[in-house]
Amino acid sequence: MKTLLLTISLLLTSLLFSQEIKTENKKYYIDGVHVYRHEMKNILETNLKASNLYKKANKKETWGGLLIGSGIGLCIADAVKGAVSNEKYPSSLTYTGVAFVAISFPIMSGKNRIRAESIEVYNEGVRGTEKKLGYNFDVNLINNQNGIGFNITF
C-alpha cells in the first residue's frame, strides 16, 4: 500500500511540473498562474539543457549588471571628485567607468534570447509526442542484472 501511494504521489508531482511555460511581457506563466523568476530555476531543473541555458542567461545578466553598476559608480565618483577638488575632471576613473559600461553591452546582449531558448527547450521536452486517444504510453519488456521486468513510460 505504501509503494502504491508513493507511486501515485510521484506521478502527480511529475504531472504538476510538466506544464508548458508561456512568456508575456517578460513574465512567466504556467496554466495562467504567474511564476516568479526564482521559481523558474527549480521548475527548469527537470530538463538539464533548459536549466543550463537559463543559468547561462542569469550569469550574463549578473556580470553585465555588475559592470554597468561599477562603470556608472566610477563615473559619478570621478565627477564628484572633480567638482570638489581642483583636479582635472575626466581622469582615468571616468575612462575606466565608460569602458566597463561599454564592455557590459556585449555581455548582456544575448541574455533574453538565451532565456527564451531555455523556455522553448523545456516546452519541447514537456510536449513530447502528440497525444492520440487518451494517453501516450509505451510498455517494454526489459532484461538487466536484476532480472526481467516491464518498463512503462508515459
Backbone hydrogen bonds in HBPLUS format (Angstrom, degrees):
<---DONOR---> <-ACCEPTOR-->    atom                        ^
c    i                          cat <-CA-CA->   ^        H-A-AA   ^      H-
h    n   atom  resd res      DA  || num        DHA   H-A  angle D-A-AA Bond
n    s   type  num  typ     dist DA aas  dist angle  dist       angle   num
A0005-LEU N   A0001-MET O   3.01 MM   4  6.30 162.4  2.05 151.7 155.5     1
A0006-LEU N   A0002-LYS O   2.88 MM   4  6.06 157.5  1.93 148.4 155.3     2
A0007-THR N   A0003-THR O   2.87 MM   4  5.97 158.7  1.91 145.5 151.1     3
A0008-ILE N   A0004-LEU O   2.98 MM   4  6.19 162.7  2.01 149.8 154.3     4
A0009-SER N   A0005-LEU O   2.92 MM   4  6.07 161.1  1.96 147.4 152.9     5
A0010-LEU N   A0006-LEU O   2.94 MM   4  6.12 156.0  2.00 148.6 155.0     6
A0011-LEU N   A0007-THR O   3.00 MM   4  6.20 157.0  2.06 148.0 154.2     7
A0012-LEU N   A0008-ILE O   2.97 MM   4  6.19 158.6  2.02 149.6 155.3     8
A0013-THR N   A0009-SER O   2.99 MM   4  6.19 158.0  2.04 146.7 152.4     9
A0014-SER N   A0010-LEU O   3.01 MM   4  6.15 152.8  2.08 143.7 151.1    10
A0015-LEU N   A0011-LEU O   2.97 MM   4  6.17 145.6  2.09 142.8 152.3    11
A0016-LEU N   A0012-LEU O   2.99 MM   4  6.21 142.5  2.13 142.0 152.0    12
A0017-PHE N   A0013-THR O   3.34 MM   4  6.56 149.5  2.44 141.9 147.6    13
A0018-SER N   A0015-LEU O   3.34 MM   3  5.07 158.1  2.39  95.2 101.4    14
A0022-LYS N   A0029-TYR O   2.79 MM   7  5.08 168.5  1.80 153.9 157.9    15
A0029-TYR N   A0022-LYS O   2.74 MM   7  5.08 155.3  1.80 154.2 160.2    16
A0024-GLU N   A0027-LYS O   2.92 MM   3  5.32 157.8  1.97 150.4 156.9    17
A0027-LYS N   A0024-GLU O   2.95 MM   3  5.32 142.5  2.09 110.0 121.1    18
A0035-VAL N   A0028-TYR O   2.80 MM   7  5.39 168.3  1.81 151.4 151.3    19
A0030-ILE N   A0033-VAL O   3.01 MM   3  5.33 158.3  2.06 145.9 147.8    20
A0033-VAL N   A0030-ILE O   3.09 MM   3  5.33 164.6  2.11 112.2 116.3    21
A0039-GLU N   A0036-TYR O   3.04 MM   3  5.40 137.5  2.23 106.3 118.2    22
A0040-MET N   A0036-TYR O   3.16 MM   4  6.51 134.5  2.38 142.8 155.8    23
A0040-MET N   A0037-ARG O   3.17 MM   3  5.03 130.2  2.43  92.1 105.3    24
A0042-ASN N   A0039-GLU O   3.11 MM   3  5.39 121.3  2.48 101.9 115.0    25
A0043-ILE N   A0039-GLU O   3.08 MM   4  6.43 155.0  2.15 150.1 157.7    26
A0044-LEU N   A0040-MET O   2.89 MM   4  6.00 163.0  1.92 156.2 159.6    27
A0045-GLU N   A0042-ASN O   3.38 MM   3  5.30 152.2  2.46  95.6 103.5    28
A0047-ASN N   A0044-LEU O   3.09 MM   3  5.66 154.7  2.15 117.1 123.5    29
A0051-SER N   A0047-ASN O   2.91 MM   4  6.06 157.4  1.96 154.6 161.9    30
A0052-ASN N   A0048-LEU O   2.94 MM   4  6.14 157.8  1.99 149.3 154.7    31
A0053-LEU N   A0049-LYS O   3.03 MM   4  6.27 158.2  2.08 149.0 154.7    32
A0054-TYR N   A0050-ALA O   2.97 MM   4  6.14 158.7  2.02 147.4 153.4    33
A0055-LYS N   A0051-SER O   2.94 MM   4  6.15 157.4  1.99 148.5 154.6    34
A0056-LYS N   A0052-ASN O   2.94 MM   4  6.10 149.8  2.03 141.8 150.3    35
A0057-ALA N   A0053-LEU O   2.99 MM   4  6.29 155.1  2.06 148.4 154.3    36
A0058-ASN N   A0054-TYR O   3.02 MM   4  6.29 154.8  2.08 145.0 152.1    37
A0059-LYS N   A0055-LYS O   2.90 MM   4  6.16 151.2  1.98 146.4 154.2    38
A0060-LYS N   A0056-LYS O   3.00 MM   4  6.26 157.6  2.05 147.9 153.7    39
A0061-GLU N   A0057-ALA O   3.01 MM   4  6.24 155.1  2.07 145.2 152.0    40
A0062-THR N   A0058-ASN O   2.89 MM   4  6.09 155.9  1.94 146.5 153.2    41
A0063-TRP N   A0059-LYS O   2.95 MM   4  6.13 176.8  1.96 158.4 158.4    42
A0064-GLY N   A0060-LYS O   2.95 MM   4  5.90 158.1  1.99 143.1 150.3    43
A0065-GLY N   A0061-GLU O   2.91 MM   4  5.91 158.8  1.96 143.0 149.1    44
A0066-LEU N   A0062-THR O   2.93 MM   4  6.10 154.0  2.00 146.7 154.3    45
A0067-LEU N   A0063-TRP O   3.00 MM   4  6.20 157.8  2.05 147.1 152.4    46
A0068-ILE N   A0064-GLY O   2.95 MM   4  6.18 159.8  1.99 149.4 155.1    47
A0069-GLY N   A0065-GLY O   2.92 MM   4  6.01 169.3  1.93 149.5 153.0    48
A0070-SER N   A0066-LEU O   2.93 MM   4  6.04 159.7  1.97 144.7 150.9    49
A0071-GLY N   A0067-LEU O   2.88 MM   4  5.96 160.2  1.92 146.3 152.1    50
A0072-ILE N   A0068-ILE O   2.93 MM   4  6.12 165.8  1.95 156.1 159.5    51
A0073-GLY N   A0069-GLY O   2.93 MM   4  6.01 157.2  1.98 144.1 151.3    52
A0074-LEU N   A0070-SER O   2.90 MM   4  6.11 156.1  1.95 149.3 155.2    53
A0075-CYS N   A0071-GLY O   3.03 MM   4  6.27 158.3  2.08 146.6 152.4    54
A0076-ILE N   A0072-ILE O   2.95 MM   4  6.16 163.1  1.97 152.9 157.3    55
A0077-ALA N   A0073-GLY O   2.87 MM   4  5.99 160.8  1.91 147.7 153.8    56
A0078-ASP N   A0074-LEU O   2.96 MM   4  6.10 155.7  2.02 144.9 151.0    57
A0079-ALA N   A0075-CYS O   2.96 MM   4  6.16 151.3  2.04 143.2 151.5    58
A0080-VAL N   A0076-ILE O   2.92 MM   4  6.16 160.7  1.96 155.0 159.3    59
A0081-LYS N   A0077-ALA O   2.92 MM   4  6.06 158.3  1.97 143.0 149.9    60
A0082-GLY N   A0078-ASP O   2.84 MM   4  5.99 151.3  1.92 143.7 151.2    61
A0083-ALA N   A0079-ALA O   2.97 MM   4  6.14 143.6  2.10 140.8 150.6    62
A0084-VAL N   A0080-VAL O   2.98 MM   4  6.11 150.7  2.07 150.9 157.8    63
A0085-SER N   A0081-LYS O   3.04 MM   4  5.95 161.1  2.08 144.5 149.9    64
A0091-SER N   A0089-TYR O   2.61 MM   2  5.65 114.0  2.04 126.8 107.5    65
A0095-TYR N   A0091-SER O   3.39 MM   4  6.78 163.4  2.42 149.5 153.7    66
A0096-THR N   A0092-SER O   2.88 MM   4  6.00 152.8  1.96 145.1 152.7    67
A0097-GLY N   A0093-LEU O   2.89 MM   4  6.06 156.8  1.94 145.7 152.3    68
A0098-VAL N   A0094-THR O   2.90 MM   4  6.14 159.6  1.94 152.7 157.7    69
A0099-ALA N   A0095-TYR O   2.97 MM   4  6.12 151.1  2.06 139.0 147.3    70
A0100-PHE N   A0096-THR O   2.91 MM   4  6.20 153.1  1.98 149.0 155.9    71
A0101-VAL N   A0097-GLY O   3.05 MM   4  6.33 161.2  2.08 149.5 154.0    72
A0102-ALA N   A0098-VAL O   2.90 MM   4  6.10 158.3  1.95 147.2 153.7    73
A0103-ILE N   A0099-ALA O   2.88 MM   4  6.05 150.9  1.96 147.5 155.2    74
A0104-SER N   A0100-PHE O   3.03 MM   4  6.19 141.5  2.19 141.6 151.7    75
A0108-MET N   A0104-SER O   2.94 MM   4  6.11 158.9  1.99 155.3 159.9    76
A0109-SER N   A0105-PHE O   3.03 MM   4  5.85 117.2  2.44 141.1 156.2    77
A0111-LYS N   A0108-MET O   3.47 MM   3  5.68 170.4  2.48 112.4 115.2    78
A0114-ILE N   A0110-GLY O   2.97 MM   4  6.11 161.4  2.00 156.3 161.5    79
A0115-ARG N   A0111-LYS O   2.95 MM   4  6.06 155.8  2.01 144.4 151.4    80
A0116-ALA N   A0112-ASN O   2.95 MM   4  6.09 156.8  2.01 143.5 149.7    81
A0117-GLU N   A0113-ARG O   2.91 MM   4  6.10 149.3  2.01 142.3 151.4    82
A0118-SER N   A0114-ILE O   2.93 MM   4  6.21 147.0  2.04 144.1 152.6    83
A0119-ILE N   A0115-ARG O   3.17 MM   4  6.48 153.1  2.24 145.2 151.4    84
A0120-GLU N   A0116-ALA O   2.97 MM   4  6.20 154.3  2.04 145.1 152.6    85
A0121-VAL N   A0117-GLU O   2.88 MM   4  6.11 157.3  1.93 149.4 154.9    86
A0122-TYR N   A0118-SER O   3.01 MM   4  6.19 158.4  2.06 143.0 149.0    87
A0123-ASN N   A0119-ILE O   2.89 MM   4  6.12 162.0  1.93 149.4 154.3    88
A0124-GLU N   A0120-GLU O   2.93 MM   4  6.14 154.3  2.00 147.6 154.5    89
A0125-GLY N   A0121-VAL O   3.08 MM   4  6.31 151.8  2.16 143.9 151.2    90
A0126-VAL N   A0122-TYR O   2.98 MM   4  6.29 141.9  2.13 145.2 156.4    91
A0127-ARG N   A0123-ASN O   2.91 MM   4  6.09 160.9  1.94 151.2 155.9    92
A0128-GLY N   A0124-GLU O   3.22 MM   4  6.31 171.7  2.22 147.2 149.2    93
A0138-ASP N   A0153-THR O   2.67 MM  15  5.05 148.1  1.77 145.6 156.8    94
A0153-THR N   A0138-ASP O   2.80 MM  15  5.05 162.2  1.83 149.7 156.0    95
A0140-ASN N   A0151-ASN O   2.86 MM  11  5.02 155.5  1.92 139.0 147.3    96
A0151-ASN N   A0140-ASN O   2.67 MM  11  5.02 160.6  1.70 152.8 158.8    97
A0142-ILE N   A0149-GLY O   2.75 MM   7  5.41 168.2  1.76 158.2 162.2    98
A0149-GLY N   A0142-ILE O   2.97 MM   7  5.41 158.3  2.01 149.4 151.9    99
A0144-ASN N   A0147-GLY O   2.98 MM   3  5.45 167.0  1.99 155.4 158.1   100
A0147-GLY N   A0144-ASN O   3.07 MM   3  5.45 154.3  2.13 111.3 119.0   101
